[in-house]
Amino acid sequence: MFDIGFLEVFLVLIIALLVIGPERMPEVARKIGRLTGRIRRFINSVKQDAQVQDTLKDFKESVNFEEQQQQINQINNQLQSGLDFNQDLKLDELQRPSFGSETQTKEPPRSQFNQAPPQPKIKDVAKTADTTQQDEQKPVAQIPSDTK
């Protein structure tokens, strides 16, 4: 970088020793070392930032966001058209299950899977009340106790 030889560096150190003095020379050397370390770290961070910026630029150029966005929109349109049930579905052809009612249509069943199961018959409430009263009136059998 700089065209400085050993003789020039040795000459600068001798002049600095005479100007600064031997007591303050170690302190000045430490400060110069810290300053050069900070400058090197700053230069390295700038280089890394430049490399990151170049990498991002290359990445943006390699990925065509407009093309990707067009593909996403195309897939979205296909999904929307595939999920549109109003065109394919005819509501007049659909029938509600009757769940065993007497007003069922007389069409033959097409499959066992599109029929509702028959509803269970409910017993008359009055009959069940009578049977529970009769059960209450029956004498309870007594168990003989073993007494010695």
N, C-alpha and C positions, 0 to 999 in steps of 0.2 A: 504494500500500500504506500507507505512513505519510504523513500530511499534514504534511510538512516543506517549508518554502519555502527560497529562497536566503538570506534574511536569518537564519534559524535556523541553517543550516549555517555561514554566515560567523561567527556569534557563537560556535558551538561550537569552530571552528578557532582563533579568537583566544584563547579561554579555555584550550584545550589548549596553545597556544604559550606562554602565560604560566606554566602549571602545569608542563609538561614541560621547557620550555627549548628554545632554538634548536639546541643541539648534539645533543640526543637526538630531536628531532622527525622527521628522515628515517628513523631506525631504527624508531620507533614506527609511522610511516606504512607502512613495508614490512611489519611484522608484522600490522597491521590489514588490509592488502591481501591477505596470504596467508590470514589467517583468513576473510575474506569469500569468497575463492576456494574454500577448502575447504568452507565452508558451502553455496555455490552448487552445487558438484559433488555434495555429499551430497544436497541437495534434488533435483537432476536425476536422480541414480541412484534415489532413492526413487520419483520420478515414473515412470521407465522400468520399475522393478519392478512398480509398480501397473498400468502399461499391459500388461506381459507377463502378469500375473496375470489381468487382464480378458480379454485375447486367449485365454489358455488356457481360461478359464471358458466363453467363447463357443464355442470349438472343441469342448470336451467336450459342451456342450449341443447343438451342431449334429450331432455324430456320435453315433449311438445304438449304443453298444457291445453292448448286449444283443441288439439286432436283428442286428447283424453276426455275433455269436457263434452265434445261432440259424441263420443262413444257412450258416455254416461247418459246423456240426454236420449240417445237412440234406445238404449236398454230401458230407460224409464218409460219411454213411449210404448215399447213393446209390452212391458209389464202392465201398463195402464189399459192397453187394448185387450190384453189377455184376461184382465180382471173385470172387464165391463160385462156384467151379467145381463144387462137390460136387452142386449141384442139377441142373445142365444136363448134366453129363458122366456117361456110363454106361460104367463100366470094362469091362463084359462085351462091349461092341461093339468094343473096341479089340483089335488083334492086333499082335503083334510081327513085324517082318520076319524072314524066315528066312535071308536072305543066301545064297540059292542052294542050300540043303540039299535033300536028297532027300525030306524029310518035309513038303514044302509041301502046303498044302491044295489041293484040286482046284477051288476056286471060280474062276470067270473073273475076270481082273483088271478092276477098275473103271476104272483110269486108269494111264497109264504113270508117273505121278509118285508113286504109292503103292507101287511095287515097288522092292525092293532090286536093285542091279546084280548080275549073276552073278559068282560068285567065279572067279578065274582058276585053271586046272588047274596043279597043281604037278607037275613032272617027277619021275621016280623018282630018288632020290639015288644009287643004285648005277649007273644009266646015266650020270649026269653025271660020276661019278668015273672010269668007264671012258674016257669021251671025253677027259677031261683027261689021263689017263695016255697015251693014244694020241698026243695032241698033243705031249706032251713027248718021245716016242720018235722023232718025225719028224726027219730030218736037216735042218739049217738050210742053206739055199743060201748058198754062199760067193760073194762078189762078187770078181771078179778085180781085182787091184790093177794099176795102170799103173806099171810100173817102167821106167825108161829107162837 
